[in-house]
Amino acid sequence: MKRARFSEEQIIGILAEHEAGAKCADLCRKHGMSEGTFYNWKARFGGMTVSEAKRLKTLEDENARLKKLLAEQMLDLAAMKELVFKKVVTPAEKRDAVSHLKQLLGLSERRACRLVGADRRMIRYVPRRASDTALRDRLRELANERRRFGYRRLFVLLRREGELSGINRIYRLYREEGLTVRKRKARRKAIGTRAPILVEARANARWSLDFVHDQLVYGQRFRVLNIVDDVTRECLAAIPDTSISGRRVARELTALIERRGKPGMIVSDNGTELTSNAILHWCAEHLIAWHYIAPGKPMQNGFVESFNGRMRDELLNETLFHNLAHARAVITAWANDYNTERPHSALGYETPAAYARALTGVPIGTKTDRTPIAVG
């Protein structure tokens, strides 16, 4: 602030000389000021004593200070209104908030940091993290290829490709890229306790069967017979057709046994195809125990029900089938990918085929004594 040349005492002394008879022009020439300045002084301090002038000066200074404080409070209030609907928690959000206040209201960095509650060193921090553009691009590519895969399975796929980043970094990029899988419907929670099912820890200890339904683009419905190994979680067969009778189920099971070996037990629901005379005769002929679950209790056949859910979520809901031949080709390719490429969370994110090889250690079909394990 520019310092005044004349104090209040000097100004009142000059005005007193004028009242004593000195001319304005002589006073201006004597003290080196203009006539306009002299008349401004006269309008402001005319008739006042030195003590009154000092008191006026004090009041003006106090008024200016209060105005400044009020202006600062109003500016702080306006800044807080800008942030009232913003979540300012993380360092990145605080940097954005400080930058917003500086650009919009012209606040200094120090003042904006005080309002936001941020340290100035944090605001000035320049990240030295290596660029993750390539990793983001690959993560988006995998998420587009596997649209129903969450970040854990995508992390497993990236690890197979040699990516060394941890799961926390993958999760952060996954969230920032907006790749979160949308849940189609709420799942019902089971009530009560569940008892584990004891199954011999080997392939072919027990198979599960069930049907899943879909339709072609022109409206014709078809069904898929799914056969799952309950221990290794392998998809042993996924057979689509417009109609699958009990005889067809028996024929497919016979062909599967020739390739893979006989199961210890087969579990299914009480569908008409699976309770037909053809199935009963087939079981008696091959000496295989067939267990039917209780009516209205699909979770007693939970392994194939879970597989059906994955198939519907990752394949059937994501694909338009042009005809039955197209459906057979796509479903067969997906089943092979499910067995050999897709990480399975219940198997420690190994593939079913890799888990089967590690579990048996011998070709499938060889008889070995295995200790029963809890499955389910």
Secondary structure, DSSP 8 states (H G I E B T S, - for coil): ----SS-HHHHHHHHHHHHTT--HHHHHHHHT--HHHHHHHHHHHTT--HHHHHHHHHHHHHHHHHHHHHHHHHHHHHHHHHHTTS---SHHHHHHHHHHHHHHH---HHHHHHHHT--HHHHH--------HHHHHHHHHHHHHSTT--HHHHHHHHHHTT----HHHHHHHHHHTT-----SS------S----EEEESSTTS-EEEEEEEEE-TTS-EEEEEEEEETTT--EEEEEEES---HHHHHHHHHHHHHHH---SEEEE---TTTTSHHHHHHHHHHT-EEEE--TT-GGGGHHHHHHHHHHHHHTGGG----SHHHHHHHHHHHHHHHHHTS-BGGGTTB-HHHHHHHHH-S-TT------EEEE-
